[in-house]
Amino acid sequence: MVVDGRPILAFCSNDYLGLANHPDVVAALQKAAERYGVGSGAAHLVNGHSREHLALEEELAAFTGRQRALLFSTGYMANLGVIAGLLSDGDDCFQDRLNHASLLDGALQSGARLHRYLHGDVDSLQKKLSKRSRESTALVATDGVFSMDGDLAPLSQLSVLCSQHQAWFMVDDAHGFGMLAENGAGSVVACGLDSRQVPIYMATLGKALGTFGAFVAGDEELIELLIQQARSYIYTTALPPALAAATRASLRLVQQESWRRDKLQSLVTRFRQGAAQLGMKLMSSKTAIQPIIVGESEQALAMSEALFAKGILVTAIRPPTVPKGGARLRITLSAAHSEQQVDRLLSALEQVA
Ligand SMILES: *Cc1c(COP(=O)(O)O)cnc(C)c1O
């Protein structure tokens, strides 16, 4: 990045595969803008839904192994739309304590009772599920890869619990889609689960895909229900068609260029080995998200500023985004980084620590 005219090496973007600046993706956006213009002009259900949106929805459904997919303008809106569209007063929503804010907000908006279980803890969820009255509709929602910690949810065990308790199961795969499984199809495919075990799959397009927007994929009935009931789908302007075209180009690269995931993995290994040699405490994450927990907000800010002075950008993430005492440098790696750049980060961290 260039910040105030100064070149800066950034380690806090979610552009994990380096696709946000890919020439094919940029060209697809430009070409489609020439054909369709910039704005979609209206909501999907009015006349904002174009050929590019339809094609992208079909490709996303096929890629994730589901009958249908539905585009939303952002991930935040997708989560609000799904949860508030499926649940209402008297229902129950169960969520991991470390879920993304948009999942929590969806539950709050729905009017359902919100139960937060201990992070990644299947027993804690089981206890809460057993206390619910069987008449209510229940939905369990979890991040697939946790956004601030980088670890994976125990999806297989959670899906078993959900079917035992007749609860909907929803996975927000904002940080797994494009990244996990052989072809990048995400955490649910990587765990060998299908749409019976995880009926509601949501992912964003602004992270590994490098563009913008989000989608929900599932069975025909789910998608039709969302089209009728997800207010954040119905009452908002559709994504620009050119963005859908750009995302289609990006989706092709995700599938064809598995070297991006391989390269990222080798950078993650290099970073973790280097950090361990420096005696830094890492979390048990194998993904591109490699946080260093600092503790107090002031200290995290000071470290971030000291890194910036050395030409490296890692913003400090503080409460309430993360729990009290859990302020951190949320370092993220990308296939667009080189080994030398990772080494530069390590030596800057050594000096700053
Ligand atoms: C980023 C993110 C979202 C929100 O997606 P946007 O498209 O940025 O609105 C939702 N869930 C998780 C886990 C995220 O990391």
The ligand as an SDF file (V2000), in Angstrom:
LIG
                    3D

 15 15  0  0  0  0  0  0  0  0999 V2000
  -16.1410   -9.9540    6.9690 C   0  0  0  0  0  0  0  0  0  0  0  0
  -17.0930  -10.8510    7.6260 C   0  0  0  0  0  0  0  0  0  0  0  0
  -18.4780  -10.7060    7.4540 C   0  0  0  0  0  0  0  0  0  0  0  0
  -19.0710   -9.5070    6.7620 C   0  0  0  0  0  0  0  0  0  0  0  0
  -18.8690   -9.5290    5.3800 O   0  0  0  0  0  0  0  0  0  0  0  0
  -18.8960   -8.1690    4.5700 P   0  0  0  0  0  0  0  0  0  0  0  0
  -19.0750   -8.5820    3.1610 O   0  0  0  0  0  0  0  0  0  0  0  0
  -17.5970   -7.4820    4.8340 O   0  0  0  0  0  0  0  0  0  0  0  0
  -20.0640   -7.3670    5.0890 O   0  0  0  0  0  0  0  0  0  0  0  0
  -19.3050  -11.6460    7.9860 C   0  0  0  0  0  0  0  0  0  0  0  0
  -18.8190  -12.7030    8.6950 N   0  0  0  0  0  0  0  0  0  0  0  0
  -17.5000  -12.8620    8.9100 C   0  0  0  0  0  0  0  0  0  0  0  0
  -17.0210  -14.0310    9.7010 C   0  0  0  0  0  0  0  0  0  0  0  0
  -16.6010  -11.9300    8.3910 C   0  0  0  0  0  0  0  0  0  0  0  0
  -15.3000  -12.0680    8.6310 O   0  0  0  0  0  0  0  0  0  0  0  0
  1  2  1  0
  2  3  1  0
  2 14  2  0
  3  4  1  0
  3 10  2  0
  4  5  1  0
  5  6  1  0
  6  7  2  0
  6  8  1  0
  6  9  1  0
 10 11  1  0
 11 12  2  0
 12 13  1  0
 12 14  1  0
 14 15  1  0
M  END
$$$$
